[in-house]
Amino acid sequence: MTDRFAEQMALRDVAKDTRLLGDFAVIYCRGNHPGAERTRLESDGVALGVYGRRPPKVCADCAELLTYAEKRRAYCPKDPKPFCSHCDTHCYKDDMRERMRDVMRYAGPRSILRGHAIDSVKHLIEGRRHAREAARGRQAAHHEREERA
């Protein structure tokens, strides 16, 4: 573990995002890997106490993804961090990005019933705000092209 990783994980938003990823990984793992053996996650985030007294219990595949996601979140170059789906810099490897998309698609709606209702509403509002801004940017670019023509 690097000093930079530890410094980033000490930031409130980074730790909160990491805990949320852990919760999503648990929801996904329970729903998609029902027969898999789940063990307490062993990662740098756990060692730093990011998850508190109850680290996620996930299978080996989900543990690999979650450990990878911890590092991606800690080293995200964007401040403030946008949703990965709205970001122009893709930090995840292609296969890990697809795996994380699957986790988000599955766990996102189910997280509402598992203590993340407020986070879900914030996510919807932020997503709509981003869509409006993107539409305004496309519209401005379209008008600029028309003026040049």
C-alpha positions, 0 to 999 in steps of 0.5 A: 500500500502506498502513502498516496493510497492511504491519503486518498482513502482518508478523504471522506468522499473516497471512503464513502464511495468505497464503502458503497462499492463494497455494499454493491459487491455484497448485493451482487455476490449474494444474487449472482454467486449463490453457491460461492464461498464468501470470505471477509475481504482482505484488501488495503481498504480493509486494512485502513478501516474504510469499511469499519468493523464489518468488511464485505464478505464476498466470493473470490471473483467479487473480492478481486473486482472490489480490490481493483475498484478500491485502487481505481477510486483512490487514484481517480484523477478527477476532482470532483469525481464524476460517475464513471459512466459520465467520465471522459477518462476510463481508468478501468480495464475493459474487462473490469469495466464490464464487470463493474457495470454488471454489478452496478446494474444489478445492485443499484436498484436493489440497494434502495431497499438495503439502506441506500435510498438517499444515495439512489435519489442523489444519483438520479438527480446527478445523472439527470443534471449531467444529461441536461448539461451534455445536451446543452453542450451538444446543442451549443456545438450544433449551433456553432457548426451551423453558424460556420456553414 
